[in-house]
Amino acid sequence: MKKLVLVLFVGMLGLSLTAQDKAAKIEFKAETVDYGEIEKGSDGVRVFEFTNTGDAPLIISKVSSSCGCTIPKKPEDPVLPGKTGEIQVKYDTNRVGPIRKAITVISNADTPTKILKIKGEIKAPEGK
């Protein structure tokens, strides 16, 4: 009886370890978006494209920015293995000066926290 319980225990342990092998993996096309030099009041929306290169659905639970001037938008649905998705970022371009901001992405990927960056410079319109 003890041997049967031991065999069942080892078998269940092996199954649970195998089930944990499946993981989502997030791979960004680029981890930095460069706005370059843009004019004050320009379109501040940019997109970070990514692919789930893992073998489990990718769930992005939270996306936050380092300040209130940057508003990120995460995908609402899980991204299936092999599929692509995007995180949209809107920067308030009514501020003249350099852009240096970080966006934190939290997910169920094998690397659960990723830091994305935006950079660039907003110039005042010429003659103003």
MOPAC internal coordinates of N, CA, C and O (Angstrom, degrees):
PM7 1SCF
backbone

  N    0.0000 0     0.00 0     0.00 0    0    0    0
  C    1.4632 1     0.00 0     0.00 0    1    0    0
  C    1.5316 1   110.70 1     0.00 0    2    1    0
  O    1.2310 1   120.91 1   138.07 1    3    2    1
  N    1.3366 1   115.87 1   -41.93 1    3    2    1
  C    1.4605 1   119.66 1   179.88 1    5    3    2
  C    1.5243 1   110.72 1   -62.78 1    6    5    3
  O    1.2310 1   120.51 1   142.39 1    7    6    5
  N    1.3386 1   116.62 1   -37.61 1    7    6    5
  C    1.4630 1   120.44 1   179.61 1    9    7    6
  C    1.5238 1   110.36 1   -66.26 1   10    9    7
  O    1.2310 1   120.20 1   140.77 1   11   10    9
  N    1.3102 1   117.21 1   -39.23 1   11   10    9
  C    1.4636 1   121.45 1   179.60 1   13   11   10
  C    1.5296 1   110.22 1   -64.14 1   14   13   11
  O    1.2310 1   120.21 1   136.21 1   15   14   13
  N    1.3179 1   117.20 1   -43.79 1   15   14   13
  C    1.4627 1   121.59 1   178.71 1   17   15   14
  C    1.5309 1   109.65 1   -64.14 1   18   17   15
  O    1.2310 1   120.26 1   138.47 1   19   18   17
  N    1.3235 1   117.11 1   -41.53 1   19   18   17
  C    1.4590 1   121.08 1   178.98 1   21   19   18
  C    1.5251 1   110.99 1   -63.67 1   22   21   19
  O    1.2310 1   119.98 1   135.95 1   23   22   21
  N    1.3344 1   117.65 1   -44.05 1   23   22   21
  C    1.4625 1   121.87 1   179.12 1   25   23   22
  C    1.5282 1   109.95 1   -63.01 1   26   25   23
  O    1.2310 1   119.63 1   135.75 1   27   26   25
  N    1.3288 1   118.32 1   -44.25 1   27   26   25
  C    1.4607 1   122.02 1   178.29 1   29   27   26
  C    1.5255 1   110.87 1   -62.22 1   30   29   27
  O    1.2310 1   120.67 1   137.95 1   31   30   29
  N    1.3352 1   116.33 1   -42.05 1   31   30   29
  C    1.4614 1   120.34 1   179.96 1   33   31   30
  C    1.5282 1   110.99 1   -63.23 1   34   33   31
  O    1.2310 1   120.31 1   132.60 1   35   34   33
  N    1.3233 1   117.01 1   -47.40 1   35   34   33
  C    1.4666 1   121.15 1   179.78 1   37   35   34
  C    1.5254 1   110.26 1   -63.48 1   38   37   35
  O    1.2310 1   120.21 1   139.97 1   39   38   37
  N    1.3289 1   117.21 1   -40.03 1   39   38   37
  C    1.4646 1   121.06 1   178.17 1   41   39   38
  C    1.5165 1   111.71 1   -62.43 1   42   41   39
  O    1.2310 1   119.86 1   135.17 1   43   42   41
  N    1.3163 1   117.88 1   -44.83 1   43   42   41
  C    1.4612 1   121.86 1   179.21 1   45   43   42
  C    1.5346 1   110.59 1   -65.74 1   46   45   43
  O    1.2310 1   120.14 1   141.06 1   47   46   45
  N    1.3151 1   117.34 1   -38.94 1   47   46   45
  C    1.4492 1   121.54 1   177.94 1   49   47   46
  C    1.5283 1   109.99 1   -62.25 1   50   49   47
  O    1.2310 1   120.39 1   136.62 1   51   50   49
  N    1.3139 1   116.86 1   -43.38 1   51   50   49
  C    1.4608 1   121.60 1   177.91 1   53   51   50
  C    1.5177 1   111.76 1   -61.89 1   54   53   51
  O    1.2310 1   119.95 1   138.16 1   55   54   53
  N    1.3258 1   117.69 1   -41.84 1   55   54   53
  C    1.4638 1   121.38 1   178.53 1   57   55   54
  C    1.5211 1   111.00 1   -64.09 1   58   57   55
  O    1.2310 1   120.19 1   138.07 1   59   58   57
  N    1.3201 1   117.23 1   -41.93 1   59   58   57
  C    1.4646 1   119.42 1  -178.36 1   61   59   58
  C    1.5252 1   110.90 1   -67.82 1   62   61   59
  O    1.2310 1   119.88 1   144.38 1   63   62   61
  N    1.3211 1   117.84 1   -35.62 1   63   62   61
  C    1.4599 1   120.25 1   177.44 1   65   63   62
  C    1.5240 1   110.84 1   -68.16 1   66   65   63
  O    1.2310 1   119.91 1   142.25 1   67   66   65
  N    1.3201 1   117.77 1   -37.75 1   67   66   65
  C    1.4603 1   121.73 1   178.58 1   69   67   66
  C    1.5217 1   110.36 1   -66.56 1   70   69   67
  O    1.2310 1   119.92 1   140.23 1   71   70   69
  N    1.3078 1   117.76 1   -39.77 1   71   70   69
  C    1.4655 1   121.78 1  -179.53 1   73   71   70
  C    1.5246 1   111.00 1   -64.21 1   74   73   71
  O    1.2310 1   120.33 1   150.32 1   75   74   73
  N    1.3261 1   116.97 1   -29.68 1   75   74   73
  C    1.4593 1   120.22 1  -178.59 1   77   75   74
  C    1.5230 1   112.69 1   -78.82 1   78   77   75
  O    1.2310 1   119.57 1   171.05 1   79   78   77
  N    1.3358 1   118.43 1    -8.95 1   79   78   77
  C    1.4578 1   121.12 1   179.64 1   81   79   78
  C    1.5212 1   111.87 1   -66.99 1   82   81   79
  O    1.2310 1   119.87 1   151.53 1   83   82   81
  N    1.3222 1   117.86 1   -28.47 1   83   82   81
  C    1.4533 1   120.83 1  -178.97 1   85   83   82
  C    1.5250 1   109.02 1   -76.65 1   86   85   83
  O    1.2310 1   121.54 1   -50.94 1   87   86   85
  N    1.3257 1   114.66 1   129.06 1   87   86   85
  C    1.4639 1   119.34 1  -179.43 1   89   87   86
  C    1.5198 1   109.69 1  -149.19 1   90   89   87
  O    1.2310 1   121.60 1   -30.28 1   91   90   89
  N    1.3100 1   114.54 1   149.72 1   91   90   89
  C    1.4620 1   120.31 1   173.07 1   93   91   90
  C    1.5221 1   108.13 1   -80.32 1   94   93   91
  O    1.2310 1   120.87 1   -31.96 1   95   94   93
  N    1.3150 1   115.93 1   148.04 1   95   94   93
  C    1.4685 1   121.55 1   176.22 1   97   95   94
  C    1.5191 1   107.33 1  -134.65 1   98   97   95
  O    1.2310 1   120.93 1   -49.04 1   99   98   97
  N    1.3164 1   115.82 1   130.96 1   99   98   97
  C    1.4581 1   120.05 1  -179.04 1  101   99   98
  C    1.5308 1   108.68 1  -107.31 1  102  101   99
  O    1.2310 1   121.36 1   -54.57 1  103  102  101
  N    1.3311 1   115.00 1   125.43 1  103  102  101
  C    1.4617 1   120.88 1   179.96 1  105  103  102
  C    1.5247 1   107.95 1  -126.56 1  106  105  103
  O    1.2310 1   121.05 1   -65.35 1  107  106  105
  N    1.3382 1   115.59 1   114.65 1  107  106  105
  C    1.4603 1   121.09 1  -178.26 1  109  107  106
  C    1.5216 1   110.25 1   -85.71 1  110  109  107
  O    1.2310 1   121.14 1   -37.37 1  111  110  109
  N    1.3239 1   115.43 1   142.63 1  111  110  109
  C    1.4665 1   121.40 1   175.03 1  113  111  110
  C    1.5304 1   108.59 1   -61.51 1  114  113  111
  O    1.2310 1   120.55 1   138.82 1  115  114  113
  N    1.3238 1   116.55 1   -41.18 1  115  114  113
  C    1.4722 1   123.52 1   174.87 1  117  115  114
  C    1.5202 1   107.42 1  -150.25 1  118  117  115
  O    1.2310 1   120.14 1   -40.29 1  119  118  117
  N    1.3234 1   117.34 1   139.71 1  119  118  117
  C    1.4606 1   121.02 1  -179.78 1  121  119  118
  C    1.5231 1   112.19 1   -95.81 1  122  121  119
  O    1.2310 1   120.40 1   178.48 1  123  122  121
  N    1.3392 1   116.84 1    -1.52 1  123  122  121
  C    1.4662 1   122.37 1   175.65 1  125  123  122
  C    1.5151 1   108.59 1  -132.44 1  126  125  123
  O    1.2310 1   120.84 1   -47.21 1  127  126  125
  N    1.3244 1   116.00 1   132.79 1  127  126  125
  C    1.4634 1   120.87 1   173.54 1  129  127  126
  C    1.5243 1   106.54 1  -109.90 1  130  129  127
  O    1.2310 1   121.16 1   -54.89 1  131  130  129
  N    1.3291 1   115.40 1   125.11 1  131  130  129
  C    1.4581 1   121.57 1  -179.93 1  133  131  130
  C    1.5286 1   108.77 1  -103.11 1  134  133  131
  O    1.2310 1   120.84 1   -67.33 1  135  134  133
  N    1.3219 1   116.00 1   112.67 1  135  134  133
  C    1.4594 1   120.96 1   177.26 1  137  135  134
  C    1.5184 1   110.94 1   -70.15 1  138  137  135
  O    1.2310 1   120.59 1   158.08 1  139  138  137
  N    1.3300 1   116.48 1   -21.92 1  139  138  137
  C    1.4622 1   120.03 1  -173.27 1  141  139  138
  C    1.5188 1   108.90 1    70.59 1  142  141  139
  O    1.2310 1   120.29 1    27.88 1  143  142  141
  N    1.3248 1   117.05 1  -152.12 1  143  142  141
  C    1.4608 1   121.57 1   175.57 1  145  143  142
  C    1.5262 1   107.67 1   -95.81 1  146  145  143
  O    1.2310 1   121.00 1   -60.59 1  147  146  145
  N    1.3200 1   115.69 1   119.41 1  147  146  145
  C    1.4662 1   120.26 1   178.23 1  149  147  146
  C    1.5263 1   109.20 1  -126.24 1  150  149  147
  O    1.2310 1   121.02 1   -21.36 1  151  150  149
  N    1.3062 1   115.65 1   158.64 1  151  150  149
  C    1.4560 1   121.48 1  -177.94 1  153  151  150
  C    1.5308 1   110.04 1   -84.39 1  154  153  151
  O    1.2310 1   120.95 1   -32.54 1  155  154  153
  N    1.3083 1   115.79 1   147.46 1  155  154  153
  C    1.4626 1   122.15 1   176.15 1  157  155  154
  C    1.5260 1   109.27 1   -52.88 1  158  157  155
  O    1.2310 1   120.69 1   -44.89 1  159  158  157
  N    1.3383 1   116.29 1   135.11 1  159  158  157
  C    1.4574 1   121.86 1   179.42 1  161  159  158
  C    1.5239 1   114.22 1    85.00 1  162  161  159
  O    1.2310 1   119.88 1  -178.11 1  163  162  161
  N    1.3334 1   117.83 1     1.89 1  163  162  161
  C    1.4740 1   121.73 1   178.81 1  165  163  162
  C    1.5236 1   110.39 1   -68.55 1  166  165  163
  O    1.2310 1   121.56 1   -10.43 1  167  166  165
  N    1.3240 1   114.63 1   169.57 1  167  166  165
  C    1.4666 1   120.89 1   176.21 1  169  167  166
  C    1.5290 1   108.49 1   -65.31 1  170  169  167
  O    1.2310 1   120.33 1   -59.94 1  171  170  169
  N    1.3229 1   116.97 1   120.06 1  171  170  169
  C    1.4623 1   121.63 1  -177.52 1  173  171  170
  C    1.5097 1   114.37 1   -98.23 1  174  173  171
  O    1.2310 1   119.45 1  -169.37 1  175  174  173
  N    1.3257 1   118.65 1    10.63 1  175  174  173
  C    1.4648 1   121.47 1  -177.51 1  177  175  174
  C    1.5268 1   110.01 1   -87.83 1  178  177  175
  O    1.2310 1   121.16 1   -51.08 1  179  178  177
  N    1.3343 1   115.40 1   128.92 1  179  178  177
  C    1.4625 1   122.17 1   174.99 1  181  179  178
  C    1.5272 1   107.64 1  -135.76 1  182  181  179
  O    1.2310 1   120.78 1   -14.67 1  183  182  181
  N    1.3341 1   116.12 1   165.33 1  183  182  181
  C    1.4658 1   120.88 1  -174.65 1  185  183  182
  C    1.5264 1   110.46 1  -130.94 1  186  185  183
  O    1.2310 1   121.27 1   -44.76 1  187  186  185
  N    1.3458 1   115.18 1   135.24 1  187  186  185
  C    1.4562 1   122.16 1   169.65 1  189  187  186
  C    1.5215 1   106.41 1  -100.50 1  190  189  187
  O    1.2310 1   119.96 1   -62.25 1  191  190  189
  N    1.3277 1   117.68 1   117.75 1  191  190  189
  C    1.4622 1   121.85 1   178.66 1  193  191  190
  C    1.5244 1   108.97 1   -94.47 1  194  193  191
  O    1.2310 1   120.97 1   -37.96 1  195  194  193
  N    1.3374 1   115.75 1   142.04 1  195  194  193
  C    1.4559 1   120.35 1   178.91 1  197  195  194
  C    1.5220 1   110.44 1  -143.04 1  198  197  195
  O    1.2310 1   121.18 1   -16.18 1  199  198  197
  N    1.3347 1   115.35 1   163.82 1  199  198  197
  C    1.4575 1   123.03 1   176.58 1  201  199  198
  C    1.5167 1   108.35 1  -128.38 1  202  201  199
  O    1.2310 1   120.66 1   -39.29 1  203  202  201
  N    1.3278 1   116.34 1   140.71 1  203  202  201
  C    1.4561 1   121.14 1   172.09 1  205  203  202
  C    1.5214 1   106.46 1   -85.78 1  206  205  203
  O    1.2310 1   120.30 1   -78.95 1  207  206  205
  N    1.3256 1   117.02 1   101.05 1  207  206  205
  C    1.4594 1   121.85 1  -178.58 1  209  207  206
  C    1.5250 1   111.94 1   -91.91 1  210  209  207
  O    1.2310 1   120.26 1  -172.86 1  211  210  209
  N    1.3213 1   117.11 1     7.14 1  211  210  209
  C    1.4559 1   121.28 1   178.45 1  213  211  210
  C    1.5131 1   111.58 1   -89.15 1  214  213  211
  O    1.2310 1   121.36 1    14.05 1  215  214  213
  N    1.3363 1   115.01 1  -165.95 1  215  214  213
  C    1.4607 1   120.19 1  -179.33 1  217  215  214
  C    1.5275 1   112.82 1  -122.69 1  218  217  215
  O    1.2310 1   121.10 1  -155.98 1  219  218  217
  N    1.3404 1   115.51 1    24.02 1  219  218  217
  C    1.4628 1   122.08 1   174.84 1  221  219  218
  C    1.5318 1   107.21 1  -138.71 1  222  221  219
  O    1.2310 1   119.76 1   -24.98 1  223  222  221
  N    1.3339 1   118.07 1   155.02 1  223  222  221
  C    1.4677 1   120.05 1   178.11 1  225  223  222
  C    1.5292 1   111.38 1   -59.37 1  226  225  223
  O    1.2310 1   120.84 1   -41.45 1  227  226  225
  N    1.3311 1   116.00 1   138.55 1  227  226  225
  C    1.4617 1   123.02 1   179.29 1  229  227  226
  C    1.5182 1   108.61 1   -95.31 1  230  229  227
  O    1.2310 1   121.03 1   -55.17 1  231  230  229
  N    1.3218 1   115.64 1   124.83 1  231  230  229
  C    1.4609 1   121.06 1   178.82 1  233  231  230
  C    1.5269 1   108.23 1  -117.81 1  234  233  231
  O    1.2310 1   120.94 1   -64.33 1  235  234  233
  N    1.3264 1   115.80 1   115.67 1  235  234  233
  C    1.4678 1   120.65 1   176.35 1  237  235  234
  C    1.5189 1   106.62 1   -90.22 1  238  237  235
  O    1.2310 1   121.01 1   -66.76 1  239  238  237
  N    1.3189 1   115.68 1   113.24 1  239  238  237
  C    1.4605 1   120.17 1  -174.50 1  241  239  238
  C    1.5249 1   113.19 1   -88.56 1  242  241  239
  O    1.2310 1   120.36 1   150.30 1  243  242  241
  N    1.3446 1   116.91 1   -29.70 1  243  242  241
  C    1.4646 1   118.53 1  -177.49 1  245  243  242
  C    1.5238 1   110.20 1  -155.45 1  246  245  243
  O    1.2310 1   121.12 1   -39.37 1  247  246  245
  N    1.3258 1   115.46 1   140.63 1  247  246  245
  C    1.4605 1   122.07 1   172.38 1  249  247  246
  C    1.5220 1   106.18 1  -133.38 1  250  249  247
  O    1.2310 1   120.41 1   -54.98 1  251  250  249
  N    1.3190 1   116.82 1   125.02 1  251  250  249
  C    1.4661 1   120.15 1  -179.38 1  253  251  250
  C    1.5217 1   109.89 1  -135.67 1  254  253  251
  O    1.2310 1   121.10 1   -20.93 1  255  254  253
  N    1.3287 1   115.49 1   159.07 1  255  254  253
  C    1.4657 1   120.11 1  -179.31 1  257  255  254
  C    1.5201 1   109.98 1  -115.16 1  258  257  255
  O    1.2310 1   121.68 1   -13.79 1  259  258  257
  N    1.3305 1   114.40 1   166.21 1  259  258  257
  C    1.4607 1   120.20 1  -177.37 1  261  259  258
  C    1.5273 1   112.75 1   -79.26 1  262  261  259
  O    1.2310 1   119.84 1   173.44 1  263  262  261
  N    1.3495 1   117.91 1    -6.56 1  263  262  261
  C    1.4690 1   120.00 1   176.50 1  265  263  262
  C    1.5238 1   109.94 1  -157.35 1  266  265  263
  O    1.2310 1   120.76 1   -12.81 1  267  266  265
  N    1.3195 1   116.15 1   167.19 1  267  266  265
  C    1.4582 1   121.41 1  -179.06 1  269  267  266
  C    1.5198 1   114.24 1   -74.52 1  270  269  267
  O    1.2310 1   119.97 1   172.04 1  271  270  269
  N    1.3254 1   117.67 1    -7.96 1  271  270  269
  C    1.4622 1   121.33 1   179.94 1  273  271  270
  C    1.5291 1   112.24 1   -80.73 1  274  273  271
  O    1.2310 1   120.38 1   171.47 1  275  274  273
  N    1.3249 1   116.88 1    -8.53 1  275  274  273
  C    1.4577 1   122.82 1  -178.89 1  277  275  274
  C    1.5225 1   108.45 1  -121.98 1  278  277  275
  O    1.2310 1   120.38 1   -57.88 1  279  278  277
  N    1.3292 1   116.88 1   122.12 1  279  278  277
  C    1.4639 1   120.74 1  -177.78 1  281  279  278
  C    1.5281 1   109.03 1  -116.37 1  282  281  279
  O    1.2310 1   120.45 1   -70.95 1  283  282  281
  N    1.3464 1   116.74 1   109.05 1  283  282  281
  C    1.4644 1   119.90 1   177.94 1  285  283  282
  C    1.5302 1   111.31 1   -89.95 1  286  285  283
  O    1.2310 1   121.04 1   -26.45 1  287  286  285
  N    1.3304 1   115.62 1   153.55 1  287  286  285
  C    1.4641 1   121.57 1   178.07 1  289  287  286
  C    1.5268 1   107.92 1  -132.13 1  290  289  287
  O    1.2310 1   120.91 1   -58.42 1  291  290  289
  N    1.3270 1   115.86 1   121.58 1  291  290  289
  C    1.4653 1   121.19 1  -177.33 1  293  291  290
  C    1.5309 1   111.05 1   -95.17 1  294  293  291
  O    1.2310 1   120.41 1   -19.96 1  295  294  293
  N    1.3270 1   116.82 1   160.04 1  295  294  293
  C    1.4616 1   119.67 1   174.75 1  297  295  294
  C    1.5327 1   109.49 1   -68.09 1  298  297  295
  O    1.2310 1   120.16 1   -39.55 1  299  298  297
  N    1.3122 1   117.31 1   140.45 1  299  298  297
  C    1.4609 1   121.20 1  -179.05 1  301  299  298
  C    1.5242 1   112.58 1   -81.20 1  302  301  299
  O    1.2310 1   120.05 1   146.64 1  303  302  301
  N    1.3295 1   117.52 1   -33.36 1  303  302  301
  C    1.4618 1   121.82 1  -176.07 1  305  303  302
  C    1.5197 1   110.93 1   -98.66 1  306  305  303
  O    1.2310 1   120.23 1   -25.68 1  307  306  305
  N    1.3516 1   117.16 1   154.32 1  307  306  305
  C    1.4638 1   119.76 1   174.37 1  309  307  306
  C    1.5312 1   110.41 1   -60.76 1  310  309  307
  O    1.2310 1   120.97 1   -31.57 1  311  310  309
  N    1.3181 1   115.76 1   148.43 1  311  310  309
  C    1.4664 1   121.73 1   177.36 1  313  311  310
  C    1.5258 1   106.14 1  -101.81 1  314  313  311
  O    1.2310 1   120.79 1   -62.17 1  315  314  313
  N    1.3173 1   116.09 1   117.83 1  315  314  313
  C    1.4606 1   121.71 1  -175.92 1  317  315  314
  C    1.5312 1   111.20 1   -71.64 1  318  317  315
  O    1.2310 1   120.22 1   -22.62 1  319  318  317
  N    1.3354 1   117.18 1   157.38 1  319  318  317
  C    1.4664 1   120.52 1   178.78 1  321  319  318
  C    1.5308 1   111.37 1   -53.58 1  322  321  319
  O    1.2310 1   120.94 1   -45.54 1  323  322  321
  N    1.3299 1   115.81 1   134.46 1  323  322  321
  C    1.4620 1   121.88 1   178.99 1  325  323  322
  C    1.5234 1   114.24 1    83.84 1  326  325  323
  O    1.2310 1   120.11 1   170.90 1  327  326  325
  N    1.3070 1   117.40 1    -9.10 1  327  326  325
  C    1.4732 1   121.21 1  -177.90 1  329  327  326
  C    1.5297 1   109.97 1   -94.39 1  330  329  327
  O    1.2310 1   121.72 1   -17.40 1  331  330  329
  N    1.3469 1   114.32 1   162.60 1  331  330  329
  C    1.4577 1   120.27 1   179.69 1  333  331  330
  C    1.5234 1   110.47 1  -109.98 1  334  333  331
  O    1.2310 1   121.42 1   -19.15 1  335  334  333
  N    1.3091 1   114.89 1   160.85 1  335  334  333
  C    1.4579 1   121.81 1   176.80 1  337  335  334
  C    1.5141 1   108.59 1  -150.09 1  338  337  335
  O    1.2310 1   121.28 1     1.12 1  339  338  337
  N    1.3289 1   115.15 1  -178.88 1  339  338  337
  C    1.4596 1   118.46 1   179.07 1  341  339  338
  C    1.5117 1   111.20 1  -147.30 1  342  341  339
  O    1.2310 1   122.04 1   -28.91 1  343  342  341
  N    1.3190 1   113.70 1   151.09 1  343  342  341
  C    1.4562 1   122.48 1   173.03 1  345  343  342
  C    1.5206 1   105.35 1  -115.03 1  346  345  343
  O    1.2310 1   121.17 1   -59.96 1  347  346  345
  N    1.3220 1   115.38 1   120.04 1  347  346  345
  C    1.4618 1   121.06 1  -178.58 1  349  347  346
  C    1.5286 1   108.63 1   -92.25 1  350  349  347
  O    1.2310 1   120.74 1   -41.14 1  351  350  349
  N    1.3160 1   116.20 1   138.86 1  351  350  349
  C    1.4627 1   122.16 1   179.21 1  353  351  350
  C    1.5215 1   108.44 1  -127.82 1  354  353  351
  O    1.2310 1   121.00 1   -49.86 1  355  354  353
  N    1.3280 1   115.70 1   130.14 1  355  354  353
  C    1.4621 1   120.31 1   177.54 1  357  355  354
  C    1.5258 1   108.46 1  -118.06 1  358  357  355
  O    1.2310 1   121.32 1   -61.49 1  359  358  357
  N    1.3367 1   115.09 1   118.51 1  359  358  357
  C    1.4645 1   121.18 1   178.38 1  361  359  358
  C    1.5235 1   108.97 1  -102.05 1  362  361  359
  O    1.2310 1   120.59 1   -41.01 1  363  362  361
  N    1.3330 1   116.49 1   138.99 1  363  362  361
  C    1.4631 1   122.25 1   178.47 1  365  363  362
  C    1.5307 1   108.54 1   -74.33 1  366  365  363
  O    1.2310 1   120.65 1   -76.06 1  367  366  365
  N    1.3161 1   116.37 1   103.94 1  367  366  365
  C    1.4715 1   121.27 1  -175.60 1  369  367  366
  C    1.5286 1   113.28 1   -86.22 1  370  369  367
  O    1.2310 1   120.04 1  -166.31 1  371  370  369
  N    1.3143 1   117.52 1    13.69 1  371  370  369
  C    1.4640 1   120.19 1   176.21 1  373  371  370
  C    1.5231 1   111.50 1   -88.96 1  374  373  371
  O    1.2310 1   120.43 1  -168.00 1  375  374  373
  N    1.3044 1   116.78 1    12.00 1  375  374  373
  C    1.4620 1   122.89 1   178.43 1  377  375  374
  C    1.5246 1   108.10 1  -112.36 1  378  377  375
  O    1.2310 1   119.76 1   -60.12 1  379  378  377
  N    1.2959 1   118.06 1   119.88 1  379  378  377
  C    1.4597 1   121.79 1   179.15 1  381  379  378
  C    1.5315 1   108.77 1   -82.64 1  382  381  379
  O    1.2310 1   120.96 1   -43.54 1  383  382  381
  N    1.3335 1   115.76 1   136.46 1  383  382  381
  C    1.4605 1   120.87 1   178.27 1  385  383  382
  C    1.5172 1   111.78 1   133.09 1  386  385  383
  O    1.2310 1   121.13 1     6.79 1  387  386  385
  N    1.3362 1   115.45 1  -173.21 1  387  386  385
  C    1.4619 1   119.68 1  -177.17 1  389  387  386
  C    1.5333 1   112.35 1   -73.32 1  390  389  387
  O    1.2310 1   121.36 1   -29.01 1  391  390  389
  N    1.3268 1   115.01 1   150.99 1  391  390  389
  C    1.4707 1   122.41 1   174.54 1  393  391  390
  C    1.5206 1   106.94 1  -110.27 1  394  393  391
  O    1.2310 1   120.30 1   -57.66 1  395  394  393
  N    1.3121 1   117.02 1   122.34 1  395  394  393
  C    1.4665 1   122.94 1   174.76 1  397  395  394
  C    1.5211 1   106.44 1  -147.11 1  398  397  395
  O    1.2310 1   120.09 1   -87.60 1  399  398  397
  N    1.3224 1   117.43 1    92.40 1  399  398  397
  C    1.4574 1   121.39 1  -176.23 1  401  399  398
  C    1.5268 1   110.79 1  -131.31 1  402  401  399
  O    1.2310 1   121.08 1   -24.68 1  403  402  401
  N    1.3319 1   115.54 1   155.32 1  403  402  401
  C    1.4609 1   122.08 1   178.30 1  405  403  402
  C    1.5222 1   109.67 1  -117.25 1  406  405  403
  O    1.2310 1   121.31 1   -35.70 1  407  406  405
  N    1.3185 1   115.10 1   144.30 1  407  406  405
  C    1.4673 1   122.50 1   176.66 1  409  407  406
  C    1.5256 1   106.64 1  -122.02 1  410  409  407
  O    1.2310 1   120.50 1   -55.75 1  411  410  409
  N    1.3321 1   116.66 1   124.25 1  411  410  409
  C    1.4609 1   121.64 1  -179.53 1  413  411  410
  C    1.5237 1   109.58 1   -98.95 1  414  413  411
  O    1.2310 1   120.73 1   -52.67 1  415  414  413
  N    1.3330 1   116.21 1   127.33 1  415  414  413
  C    1.4659 1   122.91 1   179.99 1  417  415  414
  C    1.5256 1   108.14 1  -112.84 1  418  417  415
  O    1.2310 1   120.77 1   -56.28 1  419  418  417
  N    1.3348 1   116.14 1   123.72 1  419  418  417
  C    1.4594 1   121.41 1   178.13 1  421  419  418
  C    1.5241 1   108.11 1  -115.45 1  422  421  419
  O    1.2310 1   121.04 1   -51.86 1  423  422  421
  N    1.3450 1   115.61 1   128.14 1  423  422  421
  C    1.4641 1   120.64 1  -176.46 1  425  423  422
  C    1.5330 1   110.40 1  -147.14 1  426  425  423
  O    1.2310 1   121.36 1     3.11 1  427  426  425
  N    1.3264 1   115.00 1  -176.89 1  427  426  425
  C    1.4596 1   120.70 1   176.37 1  429  427  426
  C    1.5239 1   111.85 1   -92.86 1  430  429  427
  O    1.2310 1   120.00 1  -163.50 1  431  430  429
  N    1.3253 1   117.60 1    16.50 1  431  430  429
  C    1.4698 1   122.16 1  -179.25 1  433  431  430
  C    1.5249 1   110.52 1   -68.77 1  434  433  431
  O    1.2310 1   121.05 1   -14.58 1  435  434  433
  N    1.3232 1   115.59 1   165.42 1  435  434  433
  C    1.4683 1   119.82 1   178.72 1  437  435  434
  C    1.5289 1   111.42 1   -60.53 1  438  437  435
  O    1.2310 1   119.96 1   152.99 1  439  438  437
  N    1.3261 1   117.68 1   -27.01 1  439  438  437
  C    1.4639 1   123.38 1   169.21 1  441  439  438
  C    1.5309 1   104.80 1  -110.52 1  442  441  439
  O    1.2310 1   119.98 1   -84.35 1  443  442  441
  N    1.3381 1   117.65 1    95.65 1  443  442  441
  C    1.4707 1   120.25 1  -169.29 1  445  443  442
  C    1.5201 1   116.31 1   -69.18 1  446  445  443
  O    1.2310 1   119.65 1   159.19 1  447  446  445
  N    1.3261 1   118.28 1   -20.81 1  447  446  445
  C    1.4630 1   120.77 1   179.97 1  449  447  446
  C    1.5231 1   109.70 1  -123.82 1  450  449  447
  O    1.2310 1   121.13 1   -54.10 1  451  450  449
  N    1.3304 1   115.44 1   125.90 1  451  450  449
  C    1.4598 1   121.74 1   176.61 1  453  451  450
  C    1.5159 1   108.12 1  -124.54 1  454  453  451
  O    1.2310 1   120.45 1   -38.47 1  455  454  453
  N    1.3208 1   116.74 1   141.53 1  455  454  453
  C    1.4580 1   122.09 1   176.83 1  457  455  454
  C    1.5283 1   107.97 1  -109.85 1  458  457  455
  O    1.2310 1   120.96 1   -59.56 1  459  458  457
  N    1.3190 1   115.77 1   120.44 1  459  458  457
  C    1.4637 1   122.21 1   175.91 1  461  459  458
  C    1.5202 1   107.62 1  -104.85 1  462  461  459
  O    1.2310 1   120.34 1   -22.63 1  463  462  461
  N    1.3321 1   116.96 1   157.37 1  463  462  461
  C    1.4640 1   120.09 1  -178.11 1  465  463  462
  C    1.5174 1   111.35 1  -132.33 1  466  465  463
  O    1.2310 1   121.70 1   -32.82 1  467  466  465
  N    1.3218 1   114.35 1   147.18 1  467  466  465
  C    1.4650 1   120.55 1   169.39 1  469  467  466
  C    1.5275 1   106.91 1  -120.97 1  470  469  467
  O    1.2310 1   121.65 1   -33.46 1  471  470  469
  N    1.3242 1   114.44 1   146.54 1  471  470  469
  C    1.4634 1   119.15 1   178.90 1  473  471  470
  C    1.5197 1   108.87 1  -148.95 1  474  473  471
  O    1.2310 1   121.20 1   -13.28 1  475  474  473
  N    1.3011 1   115.32 1   166.72 1  475  474  473
  C    1.4521 1   120.96 1   179.48 1  477  475  474
  C    1.5135 1   109.94 1   150.28 1  478  477  475
  O    1.2310 1   121.44 1    15.04 1  479  478  477
  N    1.3340 1   114.85 1  -164.96 1  479  478  477
  C    1.4611 1   119.36 1   178.90 1  481  479  478
  C    1.5238 1   109.40 1  -149.00 1  482  481  479
  O    1.2310 1   121.80 1   -44.57 1  483  482  481
  N    1.3163 1   114.15 1   135.43 1  483  482  481
  C    1.4693 1   120.46 1   177.67 1  485  483  482
  C    1.5260 1   107.67 1  -102.60 1  486  485  483
  O    1.2310 1   121.51 1   -55.53 1  487  486  485
  N    1.3221 1   114.71 1   124.47 1  487  486  485
  C    1.4644 1   121.92 1  -179.24 1  489  487  486
  C    1.5241 1   109.59 1  -105.06 1  490  489  487
  O    1.2310 1   121.19 1   -32.35 1  491  490  489
  N    1.3201 1   115.33 1   147.65 1  491  490  489
  C    1.4601 1   120.27 1   173.58 1  493  491  490
  C    1.5117 1   108.51 1   -69.31 1  494  493  491
  O    1.2310 1   119.85 1   -33.23 1  495  494  493
  N    1.3259 1   117.90 1   146.77 1  495  494  493
  C    1.4593 1   119.93 1   177.78 1  497  495  494
  C    1.5386 1   110.32 1   -57.63 1  498  497  495
  O    1.2310 1   120.56 1   -36.90 1  499  498  497
  N    1.3189 1   116.53 1   143.10 1  499  498  497
  C    1.4692 1   120.78 1  -179.47 1  501  499  498
  C    1.5208 1   110.50 1   -62.27 1  502  501  499
  O    1.2310 1   121.02 1   -41.14 1  503  502  501
  N    1.3124 1   115.65 1   138.86 1  503  502  501
  C    1.4559 1   121.25 1   178.31 1  505  503  502
  C    1.5146 1   113.50 1    82.48 1  506  505  503
  O    1.2310 1   120.16 1  -170.57 1  507  506  505
  N    1.3363 1   117.29 1     9.43 1  507  506  505
  C    1.4809 1   119.45 1  -179.97 1  509  507  506
  C    1.4949 1   110.75 1  -126.56 1  510  509  507
  O    1.2310 1   120.10 1   180.00 1  511  510  509

